[in-house]
Structures are given as structure tokens and as C-alpha cells.
Amino acid sequence: MTVAPGFRKRQQSGIALIMVLGLVIFLTLIALPFSENQRISTQVAANTLGSATSQAAADGAVNRMVYELSRARSADVQIALTQWKADGVVHGWVENGTQIAVSAKSETAKIDLNFAAEALLKKVFTFGGAPEEEADAIVAAVKDWTDADNLKRPNGAEADDYKTAGKKVLPSNDFFVAVEELQNVMGMTPKLYNAVAPLLTVHGRSPGVDPQAASAMILGLVPGIDPAQAQTWVEQRDQALREGLPPPPIPFSSPYFSGGQAAIRIRADAVTASGIKSSREASLRLGGVTRGRPQFFLWQKGLPDNAQPMAPANGVTATGAANG
């Protein structure tokens, strides 16, 4: 049987077409993973850049707050009221599309683990869920941890008690250098620690708290203070501060109140236009400077649950220029 030349050409063209289609499919299968890898690599690079940008913005906000707090106070009362202070007011602005918020408070806004009066410490632990007797024992163990001797307080704990309990970390007989060390104290549980840690500091160096800086929750823990009254006054105080006005008089007093030149805790948060968030917390003493440099005690990433409102506030413009 003789095959027509035209049919043979069409057959060869069909085979060639199938081979070309097969090659295209093969190359496509090879290219897809490469394309996906490129997309993922690009996204990772963008996220890394965004994270670095937001973290740098938060770090810069901390340094700006240090600068603002170090500026001389204006002799003009109205201008002085608008200048930045360690009063918890959030200052916000937008820079290159990144929203930034920063605030500062005295460390005496919290309860000092090293210096706090025992009655105040006990209120912290009972607030965290510890029964009365358990709270008494933890307070005694805390004081045994920080005192310079090995004499055990009633219901307290010294090195021998920790060894008997199989604890690897023994009391230092010195001040806590970080709140995290509280986790090693006899009687402290993870649940109790997580409840009380946000209320504590080791940089206040005060037996009491500063009512002008403390939150309503902290003031409510002070023995003899009505929590409802504290809540009302703190709302009035914070409203006055946001409006650049002097805070109202304190309607209560307590031997557990204190002030003074304590260290300052600064919190900064930044969110890029793409939604990447970073934060920074720093604790420092402006008065303890060497050659004009503040003395830093803490520099760490802020916890997410402490995030500040991300909005321009207190007369700060979108370019970040502060009044006064």
C-alpha cells in the first residue's frame, strides 16, 4: 500500500507537535518549583526587611524619648506641660509609612521585688492567686533570698531547703538582678509567676509605689486603698495628662507611697505599612550618666500584651516634630 506524501508529512508534524508539547510541559514542571522558591525567597526578604525596619523604628523611638526627657524644662508653664515626661502618656507619629508610639514611666509605677514592704509584696502574691499562708511563705522566701545571711525566717527558705527540695539554683543572698529570677524562689509556680511578673520591677529601689505613675491595678494592691476610688482617680489623672493639664490632687494617702529619682521604663512600638510589628523596652537612669550617657539597666523586646495604642497623640505631627 502506497502512503501519500501529504499524509506522511502530516504524521511527522503531529509527532513533532507532541514532542514540543511534552517538552513544554516538562519545562513548566521544572519552572514551577523554581518560581515558587523565588516567590518565597522574595517574601522572606521582604519580611526580614520589614522586621528590621520596624525594630529600628522602635529603637529610634526609645532614643528619642531619652532625648526628650533629657531636655531642660521650659520656664514657660504652658510649654513645660507639653514637653515629654515619664508620665505614661503615649506619643505617636508616622515616619516613612511606619506608625510609631512611645511612652515612659518611672519604675516606681511597679512594685520593687528587692525593696518592697512585706505587706505590699503579700498583696501581690495573693492577687496572683496564692492563698494567705502560701503568700506569707513566698514573701519570707523572697526576703531570705535577698538578705546577706543564711538565717532562715519563719516559713522562709535558705540554701539547705533548696538543696533538700532538689533545686539547682540556690539563693544568692543578694538583690534580684531581674524579675525572672523570682521563678527560682521556693514556692513560686509558673502560673503564679506569670500572674505577678507584670506588676514587679527590680529597678524602682523603693519600698512603695509612686501614685503619680502607678496604674489603677497597682494602686488597688496598696493596703488601705479602695480599688474603685483608685480606678476613678487614675482615669482622671491620665485624662489630665493626655490633655497637657496638671493631674488632680491625690484623694488618698498611704505609707506605701513613694517617689524620687527612680529608673525610667520606656516602651516603644512600631508598625510598618505592611503590618509588621516590633517593640522595645528599656530601663535606664537619666541621673546616673557618664560623660552625658544614660545608665541602661534593661534593653529587650517588649511583650506583645503590653502593646501601646498606635496613633499620633499629644500634639506630635506626622513628621514626628514635638511641640515645645
The 8 nearest C-alpha neighbors of each residue, nearest first, counted from 0:
[[1, 2, 3, 4, 6, 7, 5, 10],
 [0, 2, 3, 4, 7, 6, 5, 8],
 [3, 1, 4, 0, 7, 6, 5, 8],
 [2, 4, 6, 5, 1, 7, 8, 0],
 [5, 3, 7, 6, 2, 8, 9, 1],
 [6, 4, 8, 7, 3, 9, 2, 10],
 [5, 7, 9, 3, 8, 4, 10, 2],
 [8, 6, 10, 4, 5, 9, 11, 3],
 [7, 9, 11, 5, 10, 6, 12, 4],
 [8, 10, 12, 6, 11, 7, 13, 5],
 [11, 9, 7, 13, 8, 12, 6, 14],
 [10, 12, 8, 14, 13, 9, 15, 7],
 [11, 13, 9, 15, 10, 14, 16, 8],
 [14, 12, 16, 10, 15, 11, 9, 17],
 [13, 15, 11, 17, 16, 12, 18, 10],
 [16, 14, 12, 18, 13, 17, 19, 11],
 [15, 17, 13, 19, 14, 18, 12, 20],
 [16, 18, 20, 14, 15, 19, 21, 13],
 [19, 17, 21, 15, 16, 20, 22, 14],
 [18, 20, 22, 16, 21, 17, 15, 23],
 [21, 19, 23, 17, 22, 18, 16, 24],
 [22, 20, 18, 24, 19, 23, 17, 25],
 [21, 23, 25, 19, 20, 24, 26, 18],
 [24, 22, 20, 26, 25, 21, 27, 19],
 [25, 23, 27, 21, 22, 26, 28, 20],
 [24, 26, 22, 28, 27, 23, 21, 29],
 [25, 27, 29, 23, 28, 24, 30, 22],
 [28, 26, 30, 24, 29, 25, 23, 31],
 [29, 27, 25, 26, 31, 30, 24, 32],
 [28, 30, 26, 27, 31, 32, 25, 33],
 [29, 31, 27, 33, 28, 32, 34, 26],
 [30, 32, 34, 33, 28, 29, 27, 35],
 [33, 31, 35, 34, 30, 36, 29, 28],
 [32, 34, 36, 30, 31, 35, 37, 29],
 [33, 35, 37, 31, 32, 36, 30, 38],
 [36, 34, 32, 38, 37, 33, 39, 31],
 [37, 35, 33, 39, 38, 34, 40, 32],
 [36, 38, 40, 34, 35, 39, 41, 33],
 [39, 37, 35, 41, 36, 40, 34, 42],
 [38, 40, 42, 36, 41, 37, 43, 35],
 [41, 39, 37, 43, 42, 38, 36, 44],
 [40, 42, 44, 38, 39, 43, 37, 45],
 [41, 43, 45, 39, 44, 40, 46, 38],
 [44, 42, 46, 40, 45, 41, 47, 39],
 [43, 45, 47, 41, 42, 46, 40, 48],
 [46, 44, 42, 48, 43, 47, 49, 41],
 [47, 45, 49, 43, 48, 44, 50, 42],
 [48, 46, 44, 50, 49, 45, 43, 51],
 [47, 49, 45, 51, 46, 50, 52, 44],
 [50, 48, 46, 52, 47, 51, 45, 53],
 [49, 51, 47, 53, 52, 48, 46, 54],
 [50, 52, 48, 54, 49, 53, 55, 47],
 [53, 51, 49, 55, 50, 54, 48, 56],
 [52, 54, 56, 50, 269, 277, 55, 51],
 [55, 53, 277, 57, 51, 56, 52, 50],
 [54, 56, 58, 52, 53, 57, 51, 59],
 [55, 57, 53, 59, 54, 58, 269, 60],
 [58, 56, 60, 54, 267, 269, 59, 268],
 [59, 57, 55, 61, 60, 56, 54, 279],
 [58, 60, 56, 62, 57, 61, 55, 63],
 [59, 61, 63, 57, 58, 62, 267, 64],
 [62, 60, 64, 58, 59, 63, 267, 65],
 [61, 63, 65, 59, 64, 60, 66, 58],
 [62, 64, 60, 66, 65, 61, 59, 67],
 [63, 65, 67, 61, 66, 62, 68, 60],
 [66, 64, 62, 68, 63, 67, 69, 61],
 [65, 67, 63, 69, 64, 68, 62, 70],
 [68, 66, 64, 70, 69, 65, 83, 63],
 [67, 69, 65, 66, 70, 84, 64, 83],
 [70, 68, 66, 67, 65, 71, 285, 64],
 [71, 69, 67, 68, 72, 66, 82, 65],
 [70, 72, 73, 69, 68, 67, 74, 79],
 [73, 71, 79, 70, 74, 82, 75, 78],
 [72, 74, 79, 75, 78, 71, 76, 323],
 [73, 75, 76, 72, 79, 78, 77, 71],
 [74, 76, 73, 78, 77, 79, 72, 80],
 [77, 75, 79, 78, 74, 80, 73, 81],
 [78, 76, 80, 79, 75, 81, 243, 73],
 [77, 79, 81, 80, 75, 323, 76, 73],
 [80, 78, 76, 73, 82, 81, 77, 72],
 [79, 81, 77, 78, 243, 82, 76, 244],
 [82, 80, 78, 79, 243, 323, 83, 322],
 [83, 81, 79, 80, 323, 84, 78, 322],
 [82, 84, 67, 68, 81, 85, 64, 80],
 [85, 83, 86, 68, 82, 103, 67, 88],
 [84, 86, 104, 103, 87, 105, 263, 83],
 [87, 85, 104, 84, 88, 212, 103, 105],
 [86, 88, 104, 103, 102, 85, 89, 212],
 [89, 87, 86, 102, 241, 90, 240, 103],
 [90, 88, 102, 101, 100, 87, 91, 312],
 [91, 89, 312, 101, 100, 313, 102, 88],
 [92, 90, 311, 100, 312, 99, 310, 89],
 [91, 93, 311, 317, 319, 99, 98, 316],
 [94, 92, 98, 317, 97, 99, 96, 318],
 [93, 95, 97, 96, 318, 98, 92, 317],
 [96, 94, 97, 93, 98, 318, 271, 272],
 [95, 97, 94, 272, 93, 271, 98, 270],
 [98, 96, 271, 94, 93, 270, 95, 272],
 [99, 97, 93, 270, 269, 92, 309, 271],
 [98, 100, 269, 91, 92, 268, 93, 97],
 [101, 99, 91, 268, 90, 267, 309, 89],
 [100, 102, 267, 90, 89, 266, 60, 268],
 [103, 101, 89, 87, 266, 88, 265, 90],
 [102, 104, 265, 85, 87, 264, 86, 266],
 [105, 103, 85, 87, 86, 264, 263, 106],
 [104, 106, 263, 107, 108, 262, 264, 85],
 [105, 107, 203, 108, 263, 262, 264, 109],
 [108, 106, 203, 208, 109, 105, 209, 261],
 [107, 109, 213, 212, 106, 209, 105, 208],
 [110, 108, 107, 199, 198, 106, 200, 208],
 [111, 109, 199, 200, 208, 115, 198, 112],
 [110, 112, 200, 115, 201, 114, 113, 203],
 [111, 113, 201, 114, 115, 200, 199, 110],
 [114, 112, 111, 174, 115, 201, 175, 145],
 [113, 115, 206, 111, 205, 112, 204, 116],
 [116, 114, 206, 111, 207, 112, 113, 110],
 [115, 117, 206, 119, 118, 120, 114, 207],
 [116, 118, 120, 119, 121, 115, 138, 139],
 [119, 117, 121, 120, 116, 122, 222, 115],
 [118, 120, 122, 116, 117, 121, 221, 115],
 [121, 119, 117, 123, 122, 118, 115, 116],
 [120, 122, 118, 124, 123, 119, 134, 117],
 [121, 123, 125, 119, 120, 124, 220, 126],
 [124, 122, 120, 126, 121, 125, 127, 195],
 [123, 125, 127, 121, 126, 122, 134, 129],
 [126, 124, 129, 128, 122, 127, 123, 134],
 [125, 127, 123, 124, 128, 122, 129, 220],
 [128, 126, 124, 194, 125, 195, 191, 129],
 [127, 129, 125, 126, 130, 124, 191, 194],
 [128, 130, 125, 134, 124, 133, 127, 131],
 [129, 131, 133, 132, 134, 125, 128, 124],
 [132, 130, 134, 133, 135, 125, 129, 121],
 [133, 131, 135, 134, 130, 136, 129, 137],
 [132, 134, 136, 130, 135, 131, 129, 137],
 [133, 135, 131, 137, 132, 136, 129, 124],
 [136, 134, 132, 138, 133, 137, 139, 131],
 [135, 137, 154, 139, 133, 134, 138, 155],
 [138, 136, 140, 134, 139, 135, 186, 141],
 [137, 139, 141, 135, 140, 136, 134, 121],
 [138, 140, 155, 136, 142, 137, 141, 143],
 [141, 139, 155, 137, 143, 156, 138, 142],
 [142, 140, 144, 138, 139, 143, 137, 145],
 [141, 143, 139, 145, 144, 140, 146, 138],
 [144, 142, 140, 146, 141, 145, 139, 157],
 [143, 145, 170, 141, 172, 142, 146, 140],
 [146, 144, 173, 172, 174, 142, 143, 141],
 [147, 145, 172, 143, 148, 144, 142, 173],
 [146, 148, 172, 173, 145, 149, 143, 144],
 [149, 147, 150, 146, 172, 143, 151, 145],
 [148, 150, 157, 151, 147, 158, 143, 172],
 [151, 149, 148, 152, 157, 143, 156, 146],
 [150, 152, 157, 155, 156, 149, 143, 153],
 [151, 153, 155, 154, 139, 150, 143, 156],
 [152, 154, 155, 151, 139, 136, 156, 140],
 [155, 153, 136, 152, 139, 156, 135, 140],
 [156, 154, 140, 139, 152, 153, 136, 151],
 [157, 155, 140, 160, 151, 143, 185, 154],
 [156, 158, 160, 159, 151, 149, 143, 170],
 [157, 159, 161, 160, 169, 170, 162, 156],
 [160, 158, 162, 161, 157, 163, 156, 164],
 [161, 159, 163, 162, 158, 157, 156, 164],
 [160, 162, 164, 166, 158, 159, 163, 169],
 [163, 161, 165, 159, 164, 160, 166, 158],
 [164, 162, 160, 165, 161, 159, 166, 158],
 [163, 165, 161, 162, 166, 160, 159, 185],
 [166, 164, 162, 163, 161, 167, 160, 168],
 [165, 167, 161, 164, 168, 162, 169, 163],
 [166, 168, 165, 169, 162, 161, 183, 164],
 [169, 167, 166, 183, 170, 161, 171, 162],
 [168, 170, 158, 161, 171, 167, 166, 162],
 [171, 169, 144, 172, 158, 157, 168, 145],
 [170, 172, 173, 144, 169, 145, 174, 175],
 [173, 171, 145, 147, 146, 144, 170, 148],
 [172, 174, 145, 171, 146, 147, 175, 144],
 [175, 173, 145, 113, 176, 172, 171, 144],
 [174, 176, 177, 113, 180, 173, 201, 178],
 [175, 177, 174, 201, 178, 180, 202, 179],
 [178, 176, 179, 175, 180, 201, 200, 181],
 [177, 179, 180, 181, 200, 201, 196, 199],
 [180, 178, 177, 181, 182, 196, 183, 176],
 [181, 179, 182, 178, 183, 177, 175, 176],
 [180, 182, 179, 183, 184, 178, 187, 192],
 [181, 183, 180, 184, 187, 179, 192, 188],
 [184, 182, 181, 180, 185, 168, 187, 169],
 [183, 185, 181, 182, 187, 186, 140, 141],
 [184, 186, 187, 140, 183, 156, 137, 161],
 [187, 185, 137, 184, 188, 136, 133, 140],
 [186, 188, 185, 184, 182, 192, 191, 189],
 [187, 189, 191, 190, 192, 186, 182, 193],
 [190, 188, 192, 191, 193, 187, 182, 194],
 [189, 191, 193, 188, 192, 194, 127, 187],
 [192, 190, 194, 188, 193, 189, 127, 195],
 [191, 193, 189, 195, 194, 190, 196, 188],
 [194, 192, 190, 191, 196, 195, 189, 197],
 [193, 195, 191, 127, 192, 196, 190, 197],
 [194, 196, 192, 198, 127, 197, 193, 191],
 [195, 197, 199, 198, 193, 192, 194, 178],
 [198, 196, 195, 199, 194, 193, 200, 109],
 [199, 197, 196, 195, 109, 110, 217, 200],
 [200, 198, 110, 196, 109, 197, 111, 112],
 [201, 199, 111, 202, 110, 109, 112, 178],
 [200, 202, 111, 112, 203, 177, 113, 178],
 [203, 201, 204, 200, 262, 106, 111, 261],
 [204, 202, 107, 106, 205, 261, 111, 201],
 [205, 203, 202, 114, 111, 261, 206, 201],
 [204, 206, 203, 207, 114, 111, 115, 107],
 [207, 205, 115, 114, 116, 111, 255, 204],
 [208, 206, 255, 256, 257, 205, 115, 110],
 [209, 207, 256, 107, 257, 108, 110, 210],
 [208, 210, 258, 257, 107, 211, 108, 212],
 [211, 209, 213, 212, 208, 256, 218, 108],
 [210, 212, 209, 213, 86, 108, 236, 246],
 [211, 213, 108, 210, 209, 86, 104, 105],
 [214, 212, 108, 210, 209, 217, 211, 218],
 [213, 215, 217, 216, 218, 212, 108, 233],
 [214, 216, 230, 218, 217, 229, 233, 219],
 [215, 217, 219, 214, 218, 220, 226, 230],
 [218, 216, 214, 220, 219, 215, 213, 109],
 [219, 217, 215, 220, 221, 216, 229, 214],
 [218, 220, 226, 216, 217, 221, 215, 224],
 [221, 219, 217, 218, 122, 222, 216, 123],
 [220, 222, 218, 219, 224, 119, 223, 255],
 [223, 221, 224, 220, 119, 118, 122, 255],
 [222, 224, 221, 225, 253, 220, 219, 252],
 [225, 223, 222, 221, 219, 226, 218, 229],
 [224, 226, 228, 227, 229, 219, 223, 218],
 [227, 225, 219, 229, 228, 230, 224, 218],
 [228, 226, 230, 229, 225, 231, 219, 215],
 [229, 227, 231, 225, 230, 226, 232, 224],
 [228, 230, 226, 232, 227, 231, 215, 233],
 [231, 229, 215, 227, 233, 228, 232, 226],
 [232, 230, 228, 234, 229, 233, 227, 235],
 [231, 233, 235, 229, 234, 230, 236, 228],
 [232, 234, 236, 230, 235, 231, 215, 237],
 [233, 235, 237, 231, 232, 236, 238, 230],
 [236, 234, 232, 238, 233, 237, 239, 231],
 [237, 235, 233, 246, 239, 234, 238, 232],
 [236, 238, 240, 234, 239, 235, 233, 241],
 [237, 239, 235, 241, 240, 236, 234, 242],
 [240, 238, 244, 242, 236, 237, 246, 241],
 [239, 241, 243, 237, 242, 238, 244, 236],
 [242, 240, 238, 239, 243, 237, 88, 313],
 [243, 241, 239, 240, 244, 238, 313, 237],
 [242, 244, 240, 80, 241, 81, 239, 245],
 [243, 245, 239, 242, 240, 246, 80, 241],
 [244, 246, 239, 247, 240, 243, 80, 236],
 [247, 245, 236, 239, 244, 240, 248, 235],
 [248, 246, 236, 249, 245, 235, 239, 232],
 [249, 247, 250, 246, 236, 232, 251, 245],
 [248, 250, 251, 247, 252, 232, 210, 211],
 [251, 249, 248, 252, 232, 228, 247, 229],
 [252, 250, 249, 253, 224, 229, 228, 248],
 [251, 253, 250, 254, 256, 249, 224, 255],
 [252, 254, 255, 256, 251, 223, 224, 221],
 [255, 253, 256, 252, 207, 257, 222, 221],
 [256, 254, 207, 253, 208, 257, 221, 206],
 [257, 255, 207, 208, 254, 253, 209, 210],
 [258, 256, 209, 207, 208, 255, 259, 205],
 [259, 257, 209, 107, 260, 208, 256, 261],
 [258, 260, 261, 257, 209, 107, 205, 105],
 [261, 259, 262, 258, 286, 105, 284, 263],
 [262, 260, 203, 259, 106, 105, 107, 263],
 [261, 263, 284, 283, 106, 202, 105, 203],
 [262, 264, 105, 106, 283, 282, 104, 284],
 [265, 263, 282, 104, 103, 281, 106, 105],
 [266, 264, 103, 281, 280, 102, 282, 263],
 [265, 267, 280, 102, 101, 279, 103, 264],
 [268, 266, 101, 57, 279, 278, 100, 61],
 [269, 267, 278, 100, 57, 99, 277, 101],
 [268, 270, 99, 57, 53, 277, 98, 276],
 [271, 269, 276, 98, 275, 97, 274, 53],
 [272, 270, 97, 274, 273, 275, 53, 96],
 [271, 273, 96, 274, 97, 270, 275, 98],
 [272, 274, 271, 275, 49, 270, 97, 96],
 [273, 275, 271, 272, 270, 276, 49, 97],
 [276, 274, 271, 270, 273, 50, 49, 53],
 [277, 275, 270, 269, 53, 274, 271, 278],
 [278, 276, 54, 53, 269, 268, 57, 270],
 [279, 277, 268, 301, 267, 57, 300, 269],
 [278, 280, 300, 301, 267, 299, 266, 57],
 [281, 279, 266, 301, 299, 265, 300, 298],
 [280, 282, 298, 297, 265, 264, 299, 283],
 [281, 283, 264, 297, 296, 263, 295, 265],
 [284, 282, 295, 262, 294, 263, 296, 285],
 [283, 285, 262, 294, 287, 286, 293, 263],
 [284, 286, 293, 287, 288, 283, 294, 69],
 [287, 285, 284, 288, 293, 260, 294, 262],
 [288, 286, 284, 285, 294, 293, 289, 292],
 [289, 287, 293, 292, 291, 294, 286, 285],
 [288, 290, 292, 291, 287, 293, 294, 286],
 [291, 289, 292, 288, 293, 287, 294, 286],
 [290, 292, 289, 288, 293, 287, 285, 286],
 [291, 293, 288, 289, 290, 294, 285, 287],
 [294, 292, 288, 285, 284, 287, 295, 283],
 [293, 295, 284, 283, 287, 288, 292, 296],
 [294, 296, 283, 297, 282, 293, 284, 281],
 [297, 295, 282, 283, 294, 298, 281, 202],
 [296, 298, 282, 281, 295, 299, 283, 280],
 [299, 297, 281, 280, 282, 296, 300, 279],
 [300, 298, 280, 279, 301, 297, 281, 278],
 [301, 299, 279, 278, 280, 302, 298, 277],
 [300, 302, 279, 278, 280, 299, 303, 305],
 [301, 303, 304, 305, 300, 306, 278, 279],
 [304, 302, 305, 306, 301, 278, 277, 300],
 [303, 305, 306, 302, 301, 307, 197, 278],
 [306, 304, 303, 302, 307, 301, 266, 197],
 [307, 305, 303, 304, 268, 308, 302, 301],
 [306, 308, 309, 305, 268, 100, 89, 101],
 [309, 307, 310, 306, 100, 89, 91, 268],
 [310, 308, 100, 307, 98, 99, 91, 311],
 [309, 311, 91, 308, 312, 92, 100, 98],
 [312, 310, 91, 92, 315, 90, 309, 316],
 [311, 313, 91, 90, 314, 315, 310, 89],
 [314, 312, 315, 90, 241, 311, 242, 89],
 [313, 315, 312, 316, 322, 321, 311, 81],
 [316, 314, 321, 313, 320, 319, 312, 92],
 [315, 317, 319, 318, 320, 92, 314, 321],
 [316, 318, 93, 92, 319, 315, 94, 311],
 [319, 317, 316, 320, 94, 93, 92, 315],
 [318, 320, 316, 92, 317, 315, 321, 93],
 [321, 319, 316, 318, 315, 322, 317, 92],
 [320, 322, 315, 319, 323, 314, 316, 82],
 [323, 321, 314, 81, 320, 315, 82, 78],
 [322, 78, 82, 81, 321, 79, 73, 80]]
